[in-house]
Amino acid sequence: MKNTDETQTTTEQSWRERALKAEARVDLLSKELEFLNAHLHLLKAKRFGPSSEKTNPDQLRLFEAAIAFSIVETAKENGLKPFDYIEYLLSSLPNTDLTHLDPFMPWSENLPERCRTPKKKQR
């Protein structure tokens, strides 16, 4: 029985040693992870600049206006009524699978007739 007790004690010590080594390894890896995260943060800051360089809201409004003007002018160039075309887009796109946008392009022949400018009669 004494031999069994000594074996259990040795096994317990062995497991304790393994647990201590594992804890030390976890601590080392945690510190390494913290270092790598800090390094990544610095690299991002270097690559993308400080947060003070965020886009100005006025620039975003200008960009949105440019998109709107582009849609209007493209609609006109393709013989569409811009207001009706945009109204059609705003009413149809929310209910559409956005992976198939071809039918909504201003040059699509599938657009409703109400979006098209009536053709001028020849004399």
Residue frames as qw, qx, qy, qz and C-alpha x, y, z in Angstrom:
[[0.000, 0.886, 0.464, 0.000, 0.00, 0.00, 0.00],
 [0.346, -0.734, 0.101, 0.575, 2.93, 2.27, 0.71],
 [0.389, -0.045, 0.602, 0.696, 4.12, 1.86, -2.88],
 [0.136, 0.671, 0.650, 0.330, 0.70, 2.91, -4.17],
 [0.208, -0.910, -0.232, 0.275, 0.76, 6.05, -2.01],
 [0.392, -0.520, 0.347, 0.675, 4.22, 6.97, -3.27],
 [0.319, 0.255, 0.691, 0.597, 3.07, 6.41, -6.88],
 [0.014, 0.840, 0.531, 0.110, 0.02, 8.64, -6.33],
 [0.305, -0.833, -0.004, 0.462, 2.18, 11.33, -4.77],
 [0.396, -0.257, 0.529, 0.705, 4.65, 11.15, -7.64],
 [0.223, 0.504, 0.699, 0.456, 1.81, 11.27, -10.16],
 [0.105, -0.910, -0.381, 0.122, 0.24, 14.26, -8.41],
 [0.350, -0.682, 0.210, 0.606, 3.57, 16.08, -8.39],
 [0.378, 0.048, 0.656, 0.652, 4.05, 15.27, -12.04],
 [0.112, 0.720, 0.621, 0.288, 0.61, 16.68, -12.88],
 [0.236, -0.895, -0.175, 0.336, 1.25, 19.76, -10.75],
 [0.398, -0.432, 0.408, 0.699, 4.54, 20.35, -12.56],
 [0.280, 0.332, 0.702, 0.565, 2.80, 19.96, -15.90],
 [0.033, -0.862, -0.504, -0.035, 0.05, 22.37, -14.81],
 [0.314, -0.793, 0.047, 0.520, 2.61, 24.95, -13.68],
 [0.371, -0.165, 0.571, 0.714, 4.48, 24.62, -16.98],
 [0.172, 0.573, 0.695, 0.399, 1.21, 25.00, -18.91],
 [0.147, -0.911, -0.328, 0.203, 0.27, 28.09, -16.89],
 [0.358, -0.601, 0.275, 0.660, 3.70, 29.59, -17.53],
 [0.317, 0.132, 0.686, 0.642, 3.29, 28.86, -21.26],
 [0.053, 0.779, 0.604, 0.159, -0.17, 30.46, -21.27],
 [0.248, -0.862, -0.089, 0.433, 1.24, 33.57, -19.55],
 [0.374, -0.349, 0.487, 0.708, 4.07, 33.76, -22.08],
 [0.227, 0.377, 0.728, 0.526, 1.68, 33.36, -25.01],
 [0.055, -0.871, -0.480, 0.092, -0.70, 35.97, -23.55],
 [0.270, -0.748, 0.132, 0.592, 2.16, 38.48, -23.29],
 [0.327, -0.085, 0.651, 0.679, 3.24, 37.65, -26.83],
 [0.141, 0.638, 0.705, 0.276, -0.35, 38.16, -28.04],
 [0.141, -0.900, -0.245, 0.333, -0.53, 41.53, -26.29],
 [0.324, -0.517, 0.388, 0.691, 2.74, 42.54, -27.94],
 [0.271, 0.189, 0.746, 0.578, 1.52, 41.47, -31.38],
 [0.048, 0.801, 0.595, 0.050, -1.80, 43.31, -30.93],
 [0.205, -0.842, -0.012, 0.499, 0.05, 46.47, -29.92],
 [0.327, -0.288, 0.582, 0.687, 2.37, 46.09, -32.92],
 [0.218, 0.480, 0.758, 0.384, -0.61, 45.57, -35.24],
 [0.045, -0.894, -0.390, 0.215, -2.26, 48.70, -33.84],
 [0.252, -0.693, 0.252, 0.627, 0.90, 50.71, -34.53],
 [0.309, -0.005, 0.725, 0.616, 1.16, 49.32, -38.06],
 [0.146, 0.701, 0.678, 0.165, -2.48, 50.22, -38.75],
 [0.124, -0.898, -0.155, 0.392, -1.91, 53.74, -37.44],
 [0.301, -0.473, 0.481, 0.674, 1.17, 54.07, -39.63],
 [0.265, 0.213, 0.797, 0.499, -0.64, 52.69, -42.69],
 [0.002, -0.695, -0.655, -0.296, -3.97, 54.49, -42.35],
 [0.081, 0.496, -0.091, 0.860, -2.96, 57.62, -40.43],
 [0.002, -0.085, -0.679, 0.729, -4.23, 58.97, -37.15],
 [0.077, 0.583, 0.806, -0.071, -7.90, 59.05, -36.34],
 [0.040, 0.664, 0.140, -0.733, -7.90, 62.83, -36.81],
 [0.065, 0.287, -0.605, -0.740, -7.73, 62.16, -40.56],
 [0.340, 0.398, 0.845, -0.109, -11.20, 60.67, -40.67],
 [0.153, 0.406, 0.574, 0.694, -13.39, 61.74, -43.56],
 [0.131, 0.141, 0.233, -0.953, -15.13, 65.04, -43.09],
 [0.381, 0.483, 0.744, -0.259, -18.97, 64.74, -43.23],
 [0.346, 0.742, -0.038, -0.573, -19.04, 67.53, -45.81],
 [0.078, 0.431, -0.791, -0.426, -16.84, 65.41, -48.09],
 [0.239, 0.193, 0.951, -0.035, -19.30, 62.54, -47.74],
 [0.382, 0.673, 0.428, -0.466, -22.19, 64.81, -48.69],
 [0.254, 0.675, -0.411, -0.557, -20.30, 65.95, -51.77],
 [0.058, -0.198, 0.949, 0.238, -19.64, 62.34, -52.70],
 [0.316, 0.421, 0.818, -0.233, -23.32, 61.45, -52.25],
 [0.360, 0.741, 0.105, -0.556, -24.32, 64.44, -54.38],
 [0.126, 0.526, -0.685, -0.488, -21.89, 63.37, -57.10],
 [0.188, 0.086, 0.976, 0.070, -23.46, 59.90, -57.12],
 [0.351, 0.619, 0.581, -0.395, -26.94, 61.40, -57.41],
 [0.293, 0.736, -0.212, -0.573, -25.92, 63.71, -60.26],
 [0.022, -0.335, 0.871, 0.359, -24.25, 60.78, -62.00],
 [0.290, 0.321, 0.897, -0.091, -27.44, 58.72, -61.80],
 [0.347, 0.740, 0.304, -0.489, -29.53, 61.63, -63.10],
 [0.209, 0.685, -0.451, -0.533, -27.20, 62.38, -66.03],
 [0.113, -0.155, 0.951, 0.242, -26.84, 58.70, -66.97],
 [0.364, 0.492, 0.750, -0.250, -30.62, 58.34, -66.94],
 [0.338, 0.775, 0.020, -0.534, -30.96, 61.36, -69.25],
 [0.071, 0.544, -0.705, -0.448, -28.31, 59.99, -71.62],
 [0.099, 0.038, 0.985, 0.135, -30.23, 56.72, -71.85],
 [0.310, -0.267, -0.519, -0.751, -33.56, 58.38, -72.66],
 [0.392, -0.467, -0.769, 0.192, -35.09, 58.06, -69.20],
 [0.259, -0.799, -0.089, -0.535, -37.04, 60.49, -67.06],
 [0.307, 0.348, -0.679, 0.568, -34.71, 60.92, -64.06],
 [0.448, -0.271, 0.419, -0.741, -37.43, 61.43, -61.45],
 [0.904, 0.013, -0.062, -0.423, -39.44, 58.39, -62.57],
 [0.738, 0.322, -0.567, 0.174, -36.28, 56.28, -62.89],
 [0.105, 0.344, -0.676, 0.643, -35.07, 57.15, -59.38],
 [0.652, -0.174, 0.267, -0.688, -38.57, 56.59, -58.00],
 [0.917, 0.139, -0.306, -0.214, -38.58, 53.16, -59.67],
 [0.530, 0.353, -0.663, 0.394, -35.15, 52.34, -58.19],
 [0.155, -0.316, 0.579, -0.736, -36.15, 53.42, -54.70],
 [0.771, -0.081, 0.183, -0.604, -39.35, 51.41, -54.78],
 [0.921, 0.223, -0.277, -0.158, -37.92, 48.28, -56.43],
 [0.453, 0.517, -0.652, 0.320, -34.40, 47.81, -55.09],
 [0.373, -0.423, 0.619, -0.546, -35.29, 47.21, -51.42],
 [0.858, 0.028, 0.363, -0.361, -37.23, 44.09, -52.48],
 [0.776, 0.563, -0.273, -0.073, -34.57, 42.79, -54.84],
 [0.887, -0.240, 0.153, 0.362, -31.65, 40.40, -54.68],
 [0.032, 0.935, -0.206, -0.286, -28.79, 42.86, -55.14],
 [0.531, -0.298, 0.672, 0.422, -26.63, 40.32, -56.95],
 [0.395, 0.423, 0.685, 0.442, -28.76, 40.83, -60.09],
 [0.010, -0.672, -0.182, 0.718, -28.70, 44.56, -60.80],
 [0.232, 0.007, 0.628, 0.743, -28.56, 44.43, -64.60],
 [0.041, 0.640, 0.712, 0.288, -32.34, 44.92, -65.01],
 [0.215, -0.870, -0.321, 0.307, -32.06, 48.20, -63.06],
 [0.438, -0.253, 0.264, 0.822, -29.29, 49.78, -65.09],
 [0.285, 0.630, 0.096, -0.716, -30.36, 52.85, -67.10],
 [0.278, 0.412, -0.646, -0.579, -29.53, 51.11, -70.38],
 [0.261, 0.090, 0.956, -0.095, -31.62, 48.03, -69.56],
 [0.312, -0.129, -0.572, -0.747, -34.46, 47.28, -71.91],
 [0.383, -0.386, -0.837, 0.063, -36.41, 45.76, -68.98],
 [0.029, -0.167, -0.390, 0.905, -37.19, 49.11, -67.34],
 [0.244, 0.641, 0.695, -0.215, -40.87, 50.10, -67.18],
 [0.325, 0.580, 0.423, 0.615, -42.17, 52.39, -69.89],
 [0.236, -0.936, -0.258, -0.031, -43.12, 55.06, -67.33],
 [0.569, -0.604, 0.173, 0.530, -39.37, 55.63, -66.83],
 [0.534, 0.156, 0.481, 0.677, -38.74, 56.27, -70.53],
 [0.109, 0.499, -0.030, -0.860, -38.90, 59.65, -72.19],
 [0.678, 0.562, 0.447, -0.156, -41.50, 59.61, -74.95],
 [0.516, 0.006, 0.494, 0.700, -39.92, 59.55, -78.37],
 [0.193, 0.551, -0.018, -0.812, -40.41, 62.67, -80.42],
 [0.687, 0.523, 0.503, -0.040, -42.60, 62.27, -83.47],
 [0.365, -0.164, 0.472, 0.786, -40.88, 62.84, -86.77],
 [0.399, 0.641, 0.187, -0.629, -42.53, 65.30, -89.20]]
